[in-house]
Amino acid sequence: MQDYIQQLTDGRTRVMREVEGIPVTIYFSEKDDEDILEKVKSMIMDAYAERKLREGKQSNFSPQ
């Protein structure tokens, strides 16, 4: 699966990407909300750091 970005008729943006063989879809709202974007970024980075820790590798990400 390739990256796929689609602008929906209601103003949202849909981003689809395959991550480790699993299709992932993220919907972004019509208007950017910095608070929500920061929370999503934090969740993604926390999951990445957790996976690296599980695999016994050092992550470049350090929580704030």
N, C-alpha and C positions, 0 to 999 in steps of 0.2 A: 504494500500500500504506500502510495506517495503522500506527501503532505497535501492537504486539500483545504483551501480557505474559501468560504462562501459568504457573501453578504446577503442576509435574509431580508425579505420584504418588510418585516417589522423593525428593521434598523439594527438588529443584532448581527454579530459576526460569528460564524461557526468555523472552528479550526479542528481538523481531523488529522491524526498522525498515528502511526504504528509505533508502539514502544515495547521493545522486547517481545515482539510477536503478538501483542495485544492491541487492538484498535482503541484509541482514546479520542473522545470528542469533548471539546471545551466550547461553551457558548459565552460570548462577551456581550454585555449590554450595549444599547445604542449610545449611551453617554459613558465616558470614562469616569470611574469613581476611584480616586487614588487610594482610599482606604481599603476598598475591596481588592484592588489590584495588588496592594502590598500584602494583604492577608493571603491571597492566592500564591504569590511569590514565596512567602514564608512557608506555607504548607508544602510547596514543591521542594524547596530547599531542605526542609526538615525531613521529608521522605527520602530525599537523596542522601543526606547525611546518615540517616538510620540504615539505609541499605548498605552504604559503604562500611559502617560499623559492623553490621551483620557479616559482611564478607571479609572483615578483618583488615580493611584498608583505611588509610587516613584520608579524611575528607578535607578539601580546601575551604569548606564552608564552616564558619564558626558563628553560632547563634549570637544575636545582639543582646 
